[in-house]
Amino acid sequence: MFAVYGKSLQKERTRKYRCCKYKISDETAMRAFKKDTGAYQISPEFSSEEQCLEFIELAKSDPEVRCLYIAKLDRVKNEKGQVIINEKTDKPKMKYFRFKDIPIG
């Protein structure tokens, strides 16, 4: 499974408001939006990388959405390289890891 990680200007406005509890300026939200850190999943899960690329092409038409990278769902491993098993489900713990950066342009 794949997903696109990035930022949304709308979500940055609400995130900043929640942590500060007062009205923030658009400039503050825009500064957070332009940073390359703190990306979150902005797409649904896709079964292939090609579908992620299609989503990215569509997102380019919206200036309030910024795609940063494609992430791939994989098993979580400990320091020794062993797969971590979830105690409740007895299945491998899964997490999205950075797979491919999106060229800006």
Phi and psi in degrees as a GROMACS rama.xvg file:
@    title "Ramachandran Plot"
@    xaxis  label "Phi"
@    yaxis  label "Psi"
@TYPE xy
-128.596  157.664  PHE-2
-151.853  155.193  ALA-3
-98.2908  130.9  VAL-4
-109.699  143.191  TYR-5
-177.509  -146.938  GLY-6
-141.173  152.825  LYS-7
-124.886  132.226  SER-8
-62.2707  -38.6221  LEU-9
-60.1255  -45.5469  GLN-10
-69.178  -35.2425  LYS-11
-62.6014  -38.2815  GLU-12
-61.9305  -45.8668  ARG-13
-72.3832  -36.0424  THR-14
-63.9352  -46.2279  ARG-15
-64.9513  -37.9055  LYS-16
-65.268  -41.7459  TYR-17
-63.1788  -41.5042  ARG-18
-78.1996  -28.5929  CYS-19
-95.2731  -26.6192  CYS-20
64.9178  19.4879  LYS-21
-143.783  163.175  TYR-22
-63.7619  128.153  LYS-23
-107.184  159.148  ILE-24
-81.4401  159.244  SER-25
-64.5741  -27.639  ASP-26
-64.4959  -40.8004  GLU-27
-65.2746  -44.5686  THR-28
-64.134  -39.8456  ALA-29
-66.0959  -37.4546  MET-30
-62.316  -44.356  ARG-31
-66.1743  -36.7438  ALA-32
-64.7603  -35.6861  PHE-33
-81.9649  -14.3644  LYS-34
-68.5521  149.265  LYS-35
-89.5331  -1.47291  ASP-36
-101.625  160.435  THR-37
76.5906  32.0187  GLY-38
-72.3936  153.021  ALA-39
-139.053  165.673  TYR-40
-68.1935  124.87  GLN-41
-115.63  1.41308  ILE-42
-126.965  163.9  SER-43
-73.3039  176.326  PRO-44
-76.5718  138.046  GLU-45
-118.888  153.233  PHE-46
-87.5892  -13.4097  SER-47
-142.444  159.768  SER-48
-66.5379  -32.8088  GLU-49
-61.8248  -38.7559  GLU-50
-65.7345  -35.5148  GLN-51
-63.7308  -41.4659  CYS-52
-64.8224  -35.9083  LEU-53
-64.2692  -43.5313  GLU-54
-59.6321  -42.3577  PHE-55
-63.1731  -41.8389  ILE-56
-61.7861  -41.6152  GLU-57
-67.2658  -38.3454  LEU-58
-69.0796  -23.8271  ALA-59
-62.838  -24.4146  LYS-60
-77.9578  -12.7445  SER-61
-105.618  112.331  ASP-62
-69.5886  -12.7038  PRO-63
-91.5516  4.96897  GLU-64
-123.259  132.844  VAL-65
-127.7  114.597  ARG-66
-90.4013  132.271  CYS-67
-110.276  -42.8737  LEU-68
-160.913  163.496  TYR-69
-98.2386  135.17  ILE-70
-116.021  149.125  ALA-71
-118.56  136.872  LYS-72
-75.9994  126.776  LEU-73
-146.956  167.955  ASP-74
-74.076  142.951  ARG-75
-84.8592  134.935  VAL-76
-120.586  151.149  LYS-77
-86.1788  -172.808  ASN-78
-61.0437  -28.7648  GLU-79
-85.377  -2.34157  LYS-80
86.7002  10.5577  GLY-81
-89.4723  141.853  GLN-82
-69.3311  133.754  VAL-83
-85.5302  130.13  ILE-84
-100.436  131.918  ILE-85
-70.759  126.468  ASN-86
-66.9957  -34.5319  GLU-87
-74.0916  -41.3393  LYS-88
-101.717  -13.0899  THR-89
58.7676  26.9567  ASP-90
-116.098  158.333  LYS-91
-61.4115  139.809  PRO-92
-71.8433  132.98  LYS-93
-116.008  148.472  MET-94
-155.674  150.961  LYS-95
-82.3643  131.048  TYR-96
-119.538  147.551  PHE-97
-57.8479  128.508  ARG-98
-111.517  -48.8781  PHE-99
-151.53  129.556  LYS-100
-75.3155  151.101  ASP-101
-98.2189  121.539  ILE-102
-65.5156  135.509  PRO-103
-85.771  130.396  ILE-104
